[in-house]
Amino acid sequence: MILRNLSQLGTPDALFGWARTIAVREAVRIARRRSDHAELIDLPAAGDPQLAVDVADVLRRLSPEHRAILLLREVEGIDELHAAQLLSVPIGTAKSRLSRARRSFRKEWQS
């Protein structure tokens, strides 16, 4: 998809953001189709390998929408406005999903 529409890219500096947008949308689309909710990222084991496994397990249990917004915000460091643009949702939707995703993560983590 990226190569097919490369000629439509306005400036070369926009390539990274454009590719990220395509990747995020594709990952969410695939996760929605799979009944087992595919893992969207591989978390590096920074320190305690078991902690990384536990975090990845909790993330796998979240809905694709909650996982996507949480990863964009907390792992990628993208603000809510940019995350909303990447996910093609209104900013209010992104903020409410992030709030619910954080709540769901905490609940799953404590159980």
N, C-alpha and C positions, 0 to 999 in steps of 0.2 A: 504494500500500500504506500509506503514512504517513497519508494523509487518511482512508482507509477505516477505520483502527483508532485514530484520534486520540482518540476518546472513552475508550479504555482506558488512556490515559496518566495516571499517578498525579498528577504535579505538572508544571507548565509548565517547571520547571528541568531536567527530565529529557529534554526534547525533543531537544537537540543529541546527547546520547549515544545515544538511541534511533534517531535518523535516521542517525547514523554506523554503528551496528550493522547496520541494514538495508542501507546503501550498501556496506559491506565484504562482507557475505554475498552480495549481488547481484553485485558485481564478481568475487568468487571463483567464483560459479556460472557466470557468463558466460565467464570465462577458461577454466574447465574444459571448456565445450562447444566452444570454438573450437579448431581445430587449430593456428592460428598463435599462440596464447597472447596475447590482446589486452593491450596496455599498460594498466596500471591507473592511472597518473598521468602528468602532463606535468611533467617536471622543469624548473624555471626555470633560465635560464642566468645563474648568479651569477658573473660574472667572465668565464671562458673558455667561450664557446658550444660549442666542440668537446668540452670536458669533459662538459658536460650531455648532449650527444649520445652520447658514449661510455658514460656511466653508464646512460642510458636503454636503450642497446643491450644492455648486460650484463644489466640487469633483465629485459628482454624474453626473454632466453634461459633465465631461471630458471623452475622449475615455478610454477604459480599459487599453490600452498601456500607455497612458499619466498618468492616475491615478496610475498605478502600479509603474512606475519609480519615480513619484513625492512622493508617500508615502514611498517608500524604502529610498529615499535620504533625504527627509525633516522630516519625522516622525520617521523612524527607524534609521536614521543617517548613513546609509550604503553608502560607496563611490561608484562612478560610475563604477569602475572596478568590484567590488563585485556584484553590482546590475546587471550589464551586464551578469555576470556569472549566477546569480539566474534566470534571464529572458531568458537565452540562446540566447543572441544577441551579436553582436560585440560591442566593447567598443565605437566605433564611433556612432553606432546606439543608444546606451544608452545615450550618451552625447547629440545627436541631439534631441532625444525624451524628455530628461529632459529640454532642452532649450525651445522646443515647448510647453511642459506641463506648464512650468512657465509662458510663454507668454499667453497661453490659460487661465490659472487660473487668471492672472491679468485682462485679458479682460473680463472674466465672472464676476469677482468680482466687476469691475467698472460699469457693466451694470445693 
